Amino acid sequence: MSSEVKTLKVTLVKSTIGYNAKQRRIAQSLGLRRLQSSVIVDDTPTTRGMINKISHLLRVEEVSNS
């Protein structure tokens, strides 16, 4: 069993303008400040939950740890 934490590349592809404040705060807490910005985050249940809440604004890719 692997103890490595998987990572995800999350990119904001749609503006948060017009969406409620909670969704804007989720994008900011992921580290996404402006359109087309990307961050690498650990694949944990917490980050998956945040990604699922604003999945209509994001592009998510798995990143290999090699």
N, C-alpha and C positions, 0 to 999 in steps of 0.2 A: 504494500500500500504506500502510495506516495504522500509525503508530508509537505510537498511543495504547494504553495498557494498559487492558484491560477490567477492570471491578470487579464484585464479587459481594457481595450482602448475605446473610450467613449467620446463621440464627437457631437457637438450641438449643430444640427443641420437646419433647424427651423427656429425662428425668433420666438422669444417668450412674450413678446408684446401681444396683448389681447387675451392672455391666459391669466388665471387667478394668481394671487400673490404666493400661495403655497407652492405652486408649480415653479414659479420664478425662484423661490428660496431653495427648492430642491436642486435646481440647476446650479445655483451659486454654491451650494454645499458640496456638490460634486466637483467644484473647481472650474465650472464652465462659465466664463465671463462674457464672451462675445460669440457671434456667429462663426462657425467653422473652427472654433477652438476645440482642442482635444486634450484629454488627460488619460493617464494610465492609472487604473484603480484595481485593488485586490477584488477577486471574485468571492465576496462574502454574502451571506443572506441579507445583511443590511444594505449593501450597495445594490444588490439585485432588486430589493424592494423599491429603492429610490429610482432605479432605472425603469422598472415596470410602471411606476406612477407617471413618468414623463416619456415613455417609449415612443410616442408620436412625434417627439421633438429630436430624437437621438438616432445615431447610427452606432451600433455596438459591434466590436470585433474582438475575437479572442487573440491574445498575444502569446507567442511561444516564449518560454523562459530560457532559451538556449543562447 
